[in-house]
Amino acid sequence: MTSITTKIAAALCVMLALSSCGNTIRGMGKDAANTVDATQNAGNRVGNAAAK
């Protein structure tokens, strides 16, 4: 009986750890997208300033 309880607890811990990794990866994706947007905006501002 203890063996089954231990396996269930271990499975729950693994699921919790994997869900945390998913949130971190999703957040990193949003940060990368924001970085690309900021870089593009900066490039557009420099291009506009050079054209004047």
mmCIF entry with sequence, helices, sheets and N, C-alpha, C, O atoms, coordinates in Angstrom:
data_MODEL
# 
_entry.id   MODEL 
# 
_entity.id                         1 
_entity.type                       polymer 
_entity.pdbx_number_of_molecules   1 
# 
_entity_poly.entity_id                      1 
_entity_poly.type                           'polypeptide(L)' 
_entity_poly.nstd_linkage                   no 
_entity_poly.nstd_monomer                   no 
_entity_poly.pdbx_seq_one_letter_code       MTSITTKIAAALCVMLALSSCGNTIRGMGKDAANTVDATQNAGNRVGNAAAK 
_entity_poly.pdbx_seq_one_letter_code_can   MTSITTKIAAALCVMLALSSCGNTIRGMGKDAANTVDATQNAGNRVGNAAAK 
_entity_poly.pdbx_strand_id                 A 
# 
loop_
_entity_poly_seq.entity_id 
_entity_poly_seq.num 
_entity_poly_seq.mon_id 
_entity_poly_seq.hetero 
1 1  MET n 
1 2  THR n 
1 3  SER n 
1 4  ILE n 
1 5  THR n 
1 6  THR n 
1 7  LYS n 
1 8  ILE n 
1 9  ALA n 
1 10 ALA n 
1 11 ALA n 
1 12 LEU n 
1 13 CYS n 
1 14 VAL n 
1 15 MET n 
1 16 LEU n 
1 17 ALA n 
1 18 LEU n 
1 19 SER n 
1 20 SER n 
1 21 CYS n 
1 22 GLY n 
1 23 ASN n 
1 24 THR n 
1 25 ILE n 
1 26 ARG n 
1 27 GLY n 
1 28 MET n 
1 29 GLY n 
1 30 LYS n 
1 31 ASP n 
1 32 ALA n 
1 33 ALA n 
1 34 ASN n 
1 35 THR n 
1 36 VAL n 
1 37 ASP n 
1 38 ALA n 
1 39 THR n 
1 40 GLN n 
1 41 ASN n 
1 42 ALA n 
1 43 GLY n 
1 44 ASN n 
1 45 ARG n 
1 46 VAL n 
1 47 GLY n 
1 48 ASN n 
1 49 ALA n 
1 50 ALA n 
1 51 ALA n 
1 52 LYS n 
# 
_struct_asym.id          A 
_struct_asym.entity_id   1 
# 
_struct_conf.conf_type_id            HELX_P 
_struct_conf.id                      HELX_P1 
_struct_conf.pdbx_PDB_helix_id       AA1 
_struct_conf.beg_label_comp_id       THR 
_struct_conf.beg_label_asym_id       A 
_struct_conf.beg_label_seq_id        2 
_struct_conf.pdbx_beg_PDB_ins_code   ? 
_struct_conf.end_label_comp_id       ALA 
_struct_conf.end_label_asym_id       A 
_struct_conf.end_label_seq_id        51 
_struct_conf.pdbx_end_PDB_ins_code   ? 
_struct_conf.beg_auth_comp_id        THR 
_struct_conf.beg_auth_asym_id        A 
_struct_conf.beg_auth_seq_id         2 
_struct_conf.end_auth_comp_id        ALA 
_struct_conf.end_auth_asym_id        A 
_struct_conf.end_auth_seq_id         51 
_struct_conf.pdbx_PDB_helix_class    1 
_struct_conf.details                 ? 
_struct_conf.pdbx_PDB_helix_length   50 
# 
_struct_conf_type.id          HELX_P 
_struct_conf_type.criteria    ? 
_struct_conf_type.reference   ? 
# 
loop_
_atom_site.group_PDB 
_atom_site.id 
_atom_site.type_symbol 
_atom_site.label_atom_id 
_atom_site.label_alt_id 
_atom_site.label_comp_id 
_atom_site.label_asym_id 
_atom_site.label_entity_id 
_atom_site.label_seq_id 
_atom_site.pdbx_PDB_ins_code 
_atom_site.Cartn_x 
_atom_site.Cartn_y 
_atom_site.Cartn_z 
_atom_site.occupancy 
_atom_site.B_iso_or_equiv 
_atom_site.pdbx_formal_charge 
_atom_site.auth_seq_id 
_atom_site.auth_comp_id 
_atom_site.auth_asym_id 
_atom_site.auth_atom_id 
_atom_site.pdbx_PDB_model_num 
ATOM 1   N N  . MET A 1 1  ? 0.821  -1.186 0.000   1.00 0.00 ? 1  MET A N  1 
ATOM 2   C CA . MET A 1 1  ? 0.000  0.000  0.000   1.00 0.00 ? 1  MET A CA 1 
ATOM 3   C C  . MET A 1 1  ? 0.870  1.257  0.000   1.00 0.00 ? 1  MET A C  1 
ATOM 4   O O  . MET A 1 1  ? 0.552  2.235  -0.677  1.00 0.00 ? 1  MET A O  1 
ATOM 5   N N  . THR A 1 2  ? 1.955  1.233  0.749   1.00 0.00 ? 2  THR A N  1 
ATOM 6   C CA . THR A 1 2  ? 2.847  2.389  0.812   1.00 0.00 ? 2  THR A CA 1 
ATOM 7   C C  . THR A 1 2  ? 3.503  2.632  -0.533  1.00 0.00 ? 2  THR A C  1 
ATOM 8   O O  . THR A 1 2  ? 3.743  3.782  -0.903  1.00 0.00 ? 2  THR A O  1 
ATOM 9   N N  . SER A 1 3  ? 3.794  1.590  -1.259  1.00 0.00 ? 3  SER A N  1 
ATOM 10  C CA . SER A 1 3  ? 4.442  1.713  -2.552  1.00 0.00 ? 3  SER A CA 1 
ATOM 11  C C  . SER A 1 3  ? 3.538  2.465  -3.539  1.00 0.00 ? 3  SER A C  1 
ATOM 12  O O  . SER A 1 3  ? 4.019  3.304  -4.302  1.00 0.00 ? 3  SER A O  1 
ATOM 13  N N  . ILE A 1 4  ? 2.255  2.174  -3.528  1.00 0.00 ? 4  ILE A N  1 
ATOM 14  C CA . ILE A 1 4  ? 1.308  2.847  -4.419  1.00 0.00 ? 4  ILE A CA 1 
ATOM 15  C C  . ILE A 1 4  ? 1.211  4.323  -4.047  1.00 0.00 ? 4  ILE A C  1 
ATOM 16  O O  . ILE A 1 4  ? 1.198  5.183  -4.927  1.00 0.00 ? 4  ILE A O  1 
ATOM 17  N N  . THR A 1 5  ? 1.144  4.618  -2.772  1.00 0.00 ? 5  THR A N  1 
ATOM 18  C CA . THR A 1 5  ? 1.065  6.003  -2.313  1.00 0.00 ? 5  THR A CA 1 
ATOM 19  C C  . THR A 1 5  ? 2.316  6.776  -2.707  1.00 0.00 ? 5  THR A C  1 
ATOM 20  O O  . THR A 1 5  ? 2.231  7.935  -3.114  1.00 0.00 ? 5  THR A O  1 
ATOM 21  N N  . THR A 1 6  ? 3.451  6.153  -2.591  1.00 0.00 ? 6  THR A N  1 
ATOM 22  C CA . THR A 1 6  ? 4.713  6.788  -2.970  1.00 0.00 ? 6  THR A CA 1 
ATOM 23  C C  . THR A 1 6  ? 4.744  7.068  -4.468  1.00 0.00 ? 6  THR A C  1 
ATOM 24  O O  . THR A 1 6  ? 5.187  8.137  -4.887  1.00 0.00 ? 6  THR A O  1 
ATOM 25  N N  . LYS A 1 7  ? 4.284  6.133  -5.269  1.00 0.00 ? 7  LYS A N  1 
ATOM 26  C CA . LYS A 1 7  ? 4.262  6.323  -6.720  1.00 0.00 ? 7  LYS A CA 1 
ATOM 27  C C  . LYS A 1 7  ? 3.316  7.457  -7.118  1.00 0.00 ? 7  LYS A C  1 
ATOM 28  O O  . LYS A 1 7  ? 3.632  8.254  -8.001  1.00 0.00 ? 7  LYS A O  1 
ATOM 29  N N  . ILE A 1 8  ? 2.175  7.522  -6.471  1.00 0.00 ? 8  ILE A N  1 
ATOM 30  C CA . ILE A 1 8  ? 1.217  8.593  -6.766  1.00 0.00 ? 8  ILE A CA 1 
ATOM 31  C C  . ILE A 1 8  ? 1.803  9.941  -6.379  1.00 0.00 ? 8  ILE A C  1 
ATOM 32  O O  . ILE A 1 8  ? 1.681  10.907 -7.132  1.00 0.00 ? 8  ILE A O  1 
ATOM 33  N N  . ALA A 1 9  ? 2.433  10.020 -5.223  1.00 0.00 ? 9  ALA A N  1 
ATOM 34  C CA . ALA A 1 9  ? 3.053  11.280 -4.786  1.00 0.00 ? 9  ALA A CA 1 
ATOM 35  C C  . ALA A 1 9  ? 4.166  11.699 -5.734  1.00 0.00 ? 9  ALA A C  1 
ATOM 36  O O  . ALA A 1 9  ? 4.295  12.882 -6.051  1.00 0.00 ? 9  ALA A O  1 
ATOM 37  N N  . ALA A 1 10 ? 4.966  10.754 -6.187  1.00 0.00 ? 10 ALA A N  1 
ATOM 38  C CA . ALA A 1 10 ? 6.040  11.057 -7.123  1.00 0.00 ? 10 ALA A CA 1 
ATOM 39  C C  . ALA A 1 10 ? 5.470  11.549 -8.455  1.00 0.00 ? 10 ALA A C  1 
ATOM 40  O O  . ALA A 1 10 ? 6.001  12.491 -9.043  1.00 0.00 ? 10 ALA A O  1 
ATOM 41  N N  . ALA A 1 11 ? 4.406  10.926 -8.931  1.00 0.00 ? 11 ALA A N  1 
ATOM 42  C CA . ALA A 1 11 ? 3.778  11.342 -10.185 1.00 0.00 ? 11 ALA A CA 1 
ATOM 43  C C  . ALA A 1 11 ? 3.227  12.758 -10.061 1.00 0.00 ? 11 ALA A C  1 
ATOM 44  O O  . ALA A 1 11 ? 3.347  13.549 -10.996 1.00 0.00 ? 11 ALA A O  1 
ATOM 45  N N  . LEU A 1 12 ? 2.629  13.085 -8.932  1.00 0.00 ? 12 LEU A N  1 
ATOM 46  C CA . LEU A 1 12 ? 2.103  14.444 -8.715  1.00 0.00 ? 12 LEU A CA 1 
ATOM 47  C C  . LEU A 1 12 ? 3.231  15.473 -8.689  1.00 0.00 ? 12 LEU A C  1 
ATOM 48  O O  . LEU A 1 12 ? 3.085  16.574 -9.222  1.00 0.00 ? 12 LEU A O  1 
ATOM 49  N N  . CYS A 1 13 ? 4.348  15.116 -8.073  1.00 0.00 ? 13 CYS A N  1 
ATOM 50  C CA . CYS A 1 13 ? 5.500  16.024 -8.036  1.00 0.00 ? 13 CYS A CA 1 
ATOM 51  C C  . CYS A 1 13 ? 6.049  16.259 -9.441  1.00 0.00 ? 13 CYS A C  1 
ATOM 52  O O  . CYS A 1 13 ? 6.396  17.389 -9.785  1.00 0.00 ? 13 CYS A O  1 
ATOM 53  N N  . VAL A 1 14 ? 6.129  15.220 -10.245 1.00 0.00 ? 14 VAL A N  1 
ATOM 54  C CA . VAL A 1 14 ? 6.622  15.352 -11.620 1.00 0.00 ? 14 VAL A CA 1 
ATOM 55  C C  . VAL A 1 14 ? 5.672  16.225 -12.436 1.00 0.00 ? 14 VAL A C  1 
ATOM 56  O O  . VAL A 1 14 ? 6.126  17.074 -13.203 1.00 0.00 ? 14 VAL A O  1 
ATOM 57  N N  . MET A 1 15 ? 4.378  16.035 -12.286 1.00 0.00 ? 15 MET A N  1 
ATOM 58  C CA . MET A 1 15 ? 3.396  16.843 -13.014 1.00 0.00 ? 15 MET A CA 1 
ATOM 59  C C  . MET A 1 15 ? 3.497  18.308 -12.620 1.00 0.00 ? 15 MET A C  1 
ATOM 60  O O  . MET A 1 15 ? 3.402  19.187 -13.477 1.00 0.00 ? 15 MET A O  1 
ATOM 61  N N  . LEU A 1 16 ? 3.686  18.579 -11.351 1.00 0.00 ? 16 LEU A N  1 
ATOM 62  C CA . LEU A 1 16 ? 3.839  19.956 -10.882 1.00 0.00 ? 16 LEU A CA 1 
ATOM 63  C C  . LEU A 1 16 ? 5.090  20.597 -11.463 1.00 0.00 ? 16 LEU A C  1 
ATOM 64  O O  . LEU A 1 16 ? 5.059  21.750 -11.894 1.00 0.00 ? 16 LEU A O  1 
ATOM 65  N N  . ALA A 1 17 ? 6.185  19.856 -11.476 1.00 0.00 ? 17 ALA A N  1 
ATOM 66  C CA . ALA A 1 17 ? 7.440  20.381 -12.024 1.00 0.00 ? 17 ALA A CA 1 
ATOM 67  C C  . ALA A 1 17 ? 7.304  20.664 -13.519 1.00 0.00 ? 17 ALA A C  1 
ATOM 68  O O  . ALA A 1 17 ? 7.789  21.689 -13.996 1.00 0.00 ? 17 ALA A O  1 
ATOM 69  N N  . LEU A 1 18 ? 6.660  19.780 -14.253 1.00 0.00 ? 18 LEU A N  1 
ATOM 70  C CA . LEU A 1 18 ? 6.501  19.978 -15.696 1.00 0.00 ? 18 LEU A CA 1 
ATOM 71  C C  . LEU A 1 18 ? 5.591  21.161 -16.004 1.00 0.00 ? 18 LEU A C  1 
ATOM 72  O O  . LEU A 1 18 ? 5.829  21.888 -16.969 1.00 0.00 ? 18 LEU A O  1 
ATOM 73  N N  . SER A 1 19 ? 4.559  21.362 -15.203 1.00 0.00 ? 19 SER A N  1 
ATOM 74  C CA . SER A 1 19 ? 3.673  22.502 -15.442 1.00 0.00 ? 19 SER A CA 1 
ATOM 75  C C  . SER A 1 19 ? 4.410  23.808 -15.160 1.00 0.00 ? 19 SER A C  1 
ATOM 76  O O  . SER A 1 19 ? 4.168  24.813 -15.829 1.00 0.00 ? 19 SER A O  1 
ATOM 77  N N  . SER A 1 20 ? 5.287  23.801 -14.196 1.00 0.00 ? 20 SER A N  1 
ATOM 78  C CA . SER A 1 20 ? 6.091  24.990 -13.916 1.00 0.00 ? 20 SER A CA 1 
ATOM 79  C C  . SER A 1 20 ? 7.024  25.297 -15.077 1.00 0.00 ? 20 SER A C  1 
ATOM 80  O O  . SER A 1 20 ? 7.204  26.461 -15.436 1.00 0.00 ? 20 SER A O  1 
ATOM 81  N N  . CYS A 1 21 ? 7.613  24.279 -15.660 1.00 0.00 ? 21 CYS A N  1 
ATOM 82  C CA . CYS A 1 21 ? 8.495  24.470 -16.822 1.00 0.00 ? 21 CYS A CA 1 
ATOM 83  C C  . CYS A 1 21 ? 7.717  25.049 -17.992 1.00 0.00 ? 21 CYS A C  1 
ATOM 84  O O  . CYS A 1 21 ? 8.222  25.911 -18.712 1.00 0.00 ? 21 CYS A O  1 
ATOM 85  N N  . GLY A 1 22 ? 6.498  24.583 -18.183 1.00 0.00 ? 22 GLY A N  1 
ATOM 86  C CA . GLY A 1 22 ? 5.671  25.090 -19.270 1.00 0.00 ? 22 GLY A CA 1 
ATOM 87  C C  . GLY A 1 22 ? 5.401  26.569 -19.125 1.00 0.00 ? 22 GLY A C  1 
ATOM 88  O O  . GLY A 1 22 ? 5.449  27.307 -20.110 1.00 0.00 ? 22 GLY A O  1 
ATOM 89  N N  . ASN A 1 23 ? 5.115  27.019 -17.903 1.00 0.00 ? 23 ASN A N  1 
ATOM 90  C CA . ASN A 1 23 ? 4.865  28.441 -17.670 1.00 0.00 ? 23 ASN A CA 1 
ATOM 91  C C  . ASN A 1 23 ? 6.123  29.257 -17.916 1.00 0.00 ? 23 ASN A C  1 
ATOM 92  O O  . ASN A 1 23 ? 6.048  30.358 -18.461 1.00 0.00 ? 23 ASN A O  1 
ATOM 93  N N  . THR A 1 24 ? 7.266  28.739 -17.526 1.00 0.00 ? 24 THR A N  1 
ATOM 94  C CA . THR A 1 24 ? 8.521  29.457 -17.732 1.00 0.00 ? 24 THR A CA 1 
ATOM 95  C C  . THR A 1 24 ? 8.829  29.589 -19.222 1.00 0.00 ? 24 THR A C  1 
ATOM 96  O O  . THR A 1 24 ? 9.230  30.658 -19.681 1.00 0.00 ? 24 THR A O  1 
ATOM 97  N N  . ILE A 1 25 ? 8.646  28.518 -19.967 1.00 0.00 ? 25 ILE A N  1 
ATOM 98  C CA . ILE A 1 25 ? 8.917  28.549 -21.407 1.00 0.00 ? 25 ILE A CA 1 
ATOM 99  C C  . ILE A 1 25 ? 7.956  29.507 -22.104 1.00 0.00 ? 25 ILE A C  1 
ATOM 100 O O  . ILE A 1 25 ? 8.354  30.241 -23.009 1.00 0.00 ? 25 ILE A O  1 
ATOM 101 N N  . ARG A 1 26 ? 6.703  29.501 -21.688 1.00 0.00 ? 26 ARG A N  1 
ATOM 102 C CA . ARG A 1 26 ? 5.721  30.418 -22.278 1.00 0.00 ? 26 ARG A CA 1 
ATOM 103 C C  . ARG A 1 26 ? 6.119  31.863 -22.002 1.00 0.00 ? 26 ARG A C  1 
ATOM 104 O O  . ARG A 1 26 ? 6.017  32.712 -22.887 1.00 0.00 ? 26 ARG A O  1 
ATOM 105 N N  . GLY A 1 27 ? 6.566  32.146 -20.800 1.00 0.00 ? 27 GLY A N  1 
ATOM 106 C CA . GLY A 1 27 ? 7.010  33.492 -20.446 1.00 0.00 ? 27 GLY A CA 1 
ATOM 107 C C  . GLY A 1 27 ? 8.239  33.917 -21.231 1.00 0.00 ? 27 GLY A C  1 
ATOM 108 O O  . GLY A 1 27 ? 8.353  35.074 -21.636 1.00 0.00 ? 27 GLY A O  1 
ATOM 109 N N  . MET A 1 28 ? 9.154  32.990 -21.445 1.00 0.00 ? 28 MET A N  1 
ATOM 110 C CA . MET A 1 28 ? 10.345 33.306 -22.233 1.00 0.00 ? 28 MET A CA 1 
ATOM 111 C C  . MET A 1 28 ? 9.969  33.617 -23.679 1.00 0.00 ? 28 MET A C  1 
ATOM 112 O O  . MET A 1 28 ? 10.579 34.480 -24.312 1.00 0.00 ? 28 MET A O  1 
ATOM 113 N N  . GLY A 1 29 ? 8.974  32.920 -24.196 1.00 0.00 ? 29 GLY A N  1 
ATOM 114 C CA . GLY A 1 29 ? 8.507  33.189 -25.555 1.00 0.00 ? 29 GLY A CA 1 
ATOM 115 C C  . GLY A 1 29 ? 7.929  34.591 -25.677 1.00 0.00 ? 29 GLY A C  1 
ATOM 116 O O  . GLY A 1 29 ? 8.169  35.284 -26.665 1.00 0.00 ? 29 GLY A O  1 
ATOM 117 N N  . LYS A 1 30 ? 7.164  35.008 -24.666 1.00 0.00 ? 30 LYS A N  1 
ATOM 118 C CA . LYS A 1 30 ? 6.602  36.361 -24.674 1.00 0.00 ? 30 LYS A CA 1 
ATOM 119 C C  . LYS A 1 30 ? 7.704  37.407 -24.576 1.00 0.00 ? 30 LYS A C  1 
ATOM 120 O O  . LYS A 1 30 ? 7.653  38.434 -25.252 1.00 0.00 ? 30 LYS A O  1 
ATOM 121 N N  . ASP A 1 31 ? 8.696  37.146 -23.737 1.00 0.00 ? 31 ASP A N  1 
ATOM 122 C CA . ASP A 1 31 ? 9.823  38.080 -23.610 1.00 0.00 ? 31 ASP A CA 1 
ATOM 123 C C  . ASP A 1 31 ? 10.581 38.204 -24.923 1.00 0.00 ? 31 ASP A C  1 
ATOM 124 O O  . ASP A 1 31 ? 10.977 39.303 -25.311 1.00 0.00 ? 31 ASP A O  1 
ATOM 125 N N  . ALA A 1 32 ? 10.785 37.091 -25.606 1.00 0.00 ? 32 ALA A N  1 
ATOM 126 C CA . ALA A 1 32 ? 11.501 37.120 -26.883 1.00 0.00 ? 32 ALA A CA 1 
ATOM 127 C C  . ALA A 1 32 ? 10.698 37.906 -27.921 1.00 0.00 ? 32 ALA A C  1 
ATOM 128 O O  . ALA A 1 32 ? 11.269 38.670 -28.700 1.00 0.00 ? 32 ALA A O  1 
ATOM 129 N N  . ALA A 1 33 ? 9.385  37.720 -27.932 1.00 0.00 ? 33 ALA A N  1 
ATOM 130 C CA . ALA A 1 33 ? 8.545  38.452 -28.878 1.00 0.00 ? 33 ALA A CA 1 
ATOM 131 C C  . ALA A 1 33 ? 8.594  39.949 -28.587 1.00 0.00 ? 33 ALA A C  1 
ATOM 132 O O  . ALA A 1 33 ? 8.650  40.758 -29.513 1.00 0.00 ? 33 ALA A O  1 
ATOM 133 N N  . ASN A 1 34 ? 8.573  40.320 -27.315 1.00 0.00 ? 34 ASN A N  1 
ATOM 134 C CA . ASN A 1 34 ? 8.652  41.732 -26.949 1.00 0.00 ? 34 ASN A CA 1 
ATOM 135 C C  . ASN A 1 34 ? 10.001 42.324 -27.355 1.00 0.00 ? 34 ASN A C  1 
ATOM 136 O O  . ASN A 1 34 ? 10.071 43.479 -27.775 1.00 0.00 ? 34 ASN A O  1 
ATOM 137 N N  . THR A 1 35 ? 11.055 41.551 -27.235 1.00 0.00 ? 35 THR A N  1 
ATOM 138 C CA . THR A 1 35 ? 12.387 42.019 -27.627 1.00 0.00 ? 35 THR A CA 1 
ATOM 139 C C  . THR A 1 35 ? 12.445 42.273 -29.130 1.00 0.00 ? 35 THR A C  1 
ATOM 140 O O  . THR A 1 35 ? 13.006 43.274 -29.573 1.00 0.00 ? 35 THR A O  1 
ATOM 141 N N  . VAL A 1 36 ? 11.868 41.369 -29.906 1.00 0.00 ? 36 VAL A N  1 
ATOM 142 C CA . VAL A 1 36 ? 11.840 41.544 -31.361 1.00 0.00 ? 36 VAL A CA 1 
ATOM 143 C C  . VAL A 1 36 ? 11.050 42.789 -31.729 1.00 0.00 ? 36 VAL A C  1 
ATOM 144 O O  . VAL A 1 36 ? 11.474 43.567 -32.582 1.00 0.00 ? 36 VAL A O  1 
ATOM 145 N N  . ASP A 1 37 ? 9.902  42.979 -31.088 1.00 0.00 ? 37 ASP A N  1 
ATOM 146 C CA . ASP A 1 37 ? 9.085  44.167 -31.369 1.00 0.00 ? 37 ASP A CA 1 
ATOM 147 C C  . ASP A 1 37 ? 9.844  45.445 -31.039 1.00 0.00 ? 37 ASP A C  1 
ATOM 148 O O  . ASP A 1 37 ? 9.821  46.401 -31.813 1.00 0.00 ? 37 ASP A O  1 
ATOM 149 N N  . ALA A 1 38 ? 10.511 45.463 -29.902 1.00 0.00 ? 38 ALA A N  1 
ATOM 150 C CA . ALA A 1 38 ? 11.264 46.654 -29.498 1.00 0.00 ? 38 ALA A CA 1 
ATOM 151 C C  . ALA A 1 38 ? 12.406 46.938 -30.462 1.00 0.00 ? 38 ALA A C  1 
ATOM 152 O O  . ALA A 1 38 ? 12.678 48.095 -30.785 1.00 0.00 ? 38 ALA A O  1 
ATOM 153 N N  . THR A 1 39 ? 13.070 45.892 -30.917 1.00 0.00 ? 39 THR A N  1 
ATOM 154 C CA . THR A 1 39 ? 14.173 46.066 -31.872 1.00 0.00 ? 39 THR A CA 1 
ATOM 155 C C  . THR A 1 39 ? 13.657 46.604 -33.199 1.00 0.00 ? 39 THR A C  1 
ATOM 156 O O  . THR A 1 39 ? 14.273 47.491 -33.791 1.00 0.00 ? 39 THR A O  1 
ATOM 157 N N  . GLN A 1 40 ? 12.546 46.081 -33.665 1.00 0.00 ? 40 GLN A N  1 
ATOM 158 C CA . GLN A 1 40 ? 11.965 46.570 -34.913 1.00 0.00 ? 40 GLN A CA 1 
ATOM 159 C C  . GLN A 1 40 ? 11.529 48.030 -34.781 1.00 0.00 ? 40 GLN A C  1 
ATOM 160 O O  . GLN A 1 40 ? 11.751 48.829 -35.691 1.00 0.00 ? 40 GLN A O  1 
ATOM 161 N N  . ASN A 1 41 ? 10.919 48.373 -33.665 1.00 0.00 ? 41 ASN A N  1 
ATOM 162 C CA . ASN A 1 41 ? 10.495 49.762 -33.449 1.00 0.00 ? 41 ASN A CA 1 
ATOM 163 C C  . ASN A 1 41 ? 11.700 50.695 -33.421 1.00 0.00 ? 41 ASN A C  1 
ATOM 164 O O  . ASN A 1 41 ? 11.657 51.785 -33.992 1.00 0.00 ? 41 ASN A O  1 
ATOM 165 N N  . ALA A 1 42 ? 12.760 50.277 -32.766 1.00 0.00 ? 42 ALA A N  1 
ATOM 166 C CA . ALA A 1 42 ? 13.968 51.105 -32.709 1.00 0.00 ? 42 ALA A CA 1 
ATOM 167 C C  . ALA A 1 42 ? 14.556 51.275 -34.106 1.00 0.00 ? 42 ALA A C  1 
ATOM 168 O O  . ALA A 1 42 ? 14.986 52.371 -34.468 1.00 0.00 ? 42 ALA A O  1 
ATOM 169 N N  . GLY A 1 43 ? 14.578 50.218 -34.881 1.00 0.00 ? 43 GLY A N  1 
ATOM 170 C CA . GLY A 1 43 ? 15.077 50.294 -36.257 1.00 0.00 ? 43 GLY A CA 1 
ATOM 171 C C  . GLY A 1 43 ? 14.230 51.235 -37.100 1.00 0.00 ? 43 GLY A C  1 
ATOM 172 O O  . GLY A 1 43 ? 14.768 51.998 -37.901 1.00 0.00 ? 43 GLY A O  1 
ATOM 173 N N  . ASN A 1 44 ? 12.934 51.194 -36.935 1.00 0.00 ? 44 ASN A N  1 
ATOM 174 C CA . ASN A 1 44 ? 12.046 52.094 -37.675 1.00 0.00 ? 44 ASN A CA 1 
ATOM 175 C C  . ASN A 1 44 ? 12.285 53.546 -37.274 1.00 0.00 ? 44 ASN A C  1 
ATOM 176 O O  . ASN A 1 44 ? 12.281 54.435 -38.126 1.00 0.00 ? 44 ASN A O  1 
ATOM 177 N N  . ARG A 1 45 ? 12.491 53.787 -35.992 1.00 0.00 ? 45 ARG A N  1 
ATOM 178 C CA . ARG A 1 45 ? 12.752 55.164 -35.538 1.00 0.00 ? 45 ARG A CA 1 
ATOM 179 C C  . ARG A 1 45 ? 14.072 55.682 -36.101 1.00 0.00 ? 45 ARG A C  1 
ATOM 180 O O  . ARG A 1 45 ? 14.162 56.838 -36.513 1.00 0.00 ? 45 ARG A O  1 
ATOM 181 N N  . VAL A 1 46 ? 15.088 54.835 -36.118 1.00 0.00 ? 46 VAL A N  1 
ATOM 182 C CA . VAL A 1 46 ? 16.374 55.242 -36.673 1.00 0.00 ? 46 VAL A CA 1 
ATOM 183 C C  . VAL A 1 46 ? 16.239 55.509 -38.178 1.00 0.00 ? 46 VAL A C  1 
ATOM 184 O O  . VAL A 1 46 ? 16.787 56.483 -38.694 1.00 0.00 ? 46 VAL A O  1 
ATOM 185 N N  . GLY A 1 47 ? 15.507 54.638 -38.869 1.00 0.00 ? 47 GLY A N  1 
ATOM 186 C CA . GLY A 1 47 ? 15.287 54.819 -40.300 1.00 0.00 ? 47 GLY A CA 1 
ATOM 187 C C  . GLY A 1 47 ? 14.535 56.113 -40.596 1.00 0.00 ? 47 GLY A C  1 
ATOM 188 O O  . GLY A 1 47 ? 14.862 56.833 -41.539 1.00 0.00 ? 47 GLY A O  1 
ATOM 189 N N  . ASN A 1 48 ? 13.520 56.397 -39.777 1.00 0.00 ? 48 ASN A N  1 
ATOM 190 C CA . ASN A 1 48 ? 12.752 57.625 -39.963 1.00 0.00 ? 48 ASN A CA 1 
ATOM 191 C C  . ASN A 1 48 ? 13.604 58.866 -39.683 1.00 0.00 ? 48 ASN A C  1 
ATOM 192 O O  . ASN A 1 48 ? 13.489 59.874 -40.379 1.00 0.00 ? 48 ASN A O  1 
ATOM 193 N N  . ALA A 1 49 ? 14.434 58.786 -38.686 1.00 0.00 ? 49 ALA A N  1 
ATOM 194 C CA . ALA A 1 49 ? 15.294 59.928 -38.333 1.00 0.00 ? 49 ALA A CA 1 
ATOM 195 C C  . ALA A 1 49 ? 16.332 60.150 -39.431 1.00 0.00 ? 49 ALA A C  1 
ATOM 196 O O  . ALA A 1 49 ? 16.660 61.295 -39.741 1.00 0.00 ? 49 ALA A O  1 
ATOM 197 N N  . ALA A 1 50 ? 16.847 59.091 -40.015 1.00 0.00 ? 50 ALA A N  1 
ATOM 198 C CA . ALA A 1 50 ? 17.843 59.220 -41.077 1.00 0.00 ? 50 ALA A CA 1 
ATOM 199 C C  . ALA A 1 50 ? 17.223 59.786 -42.355 1.00 0.00 ? 50 ALA A C  1 
ATOM 200 O O  . ALA A 1 50 ? 17.901 60.456 -43.133 1.00 0.00 ? 50 ALA A O  1 
ATOM 201 N N  . ALA A 1 51 ? 15.932 59.514 -42.569 1.00 0.00 ? 51 ALA A N  1 
ATOM 202 C CA . ALA A 1 51 ? 15.269 59.972 -43.777 1.00 0.00 ? 51 ALA A CA 1 
ATOM 203 C C  . ALA A 1 51 ? 14.954 61.466 -43.735 1.00 0.00 ? 51 ALA A C  1 
ATOM 204 O O  . ALA A 1 51 ? 14.691 62.075 -44.771 1.00 0.00 ? 51 ALA A O  1 
ATOM 205 N N  . LYS A 1 52 ? 14.979 62.046 -42.560 1.00 0.00 ? 52 LYS A N  1 
ATOM 206 C CA . LYS A 1 52 ? 14.617 63.477 -42.439 1.00 0.00 ? 52 LYS A CA 1 
ATOM 207 C C  . LYS A 1 52 ? 15.729 64.373 -42.834 1.00 0.00 ? 52 LYS A C  1 
ATOM 208 O O  . LYS A 1 52 ? 15.583 65.595 -42.788 1.00 0.00 ? 52 LYS A O  1 
# 
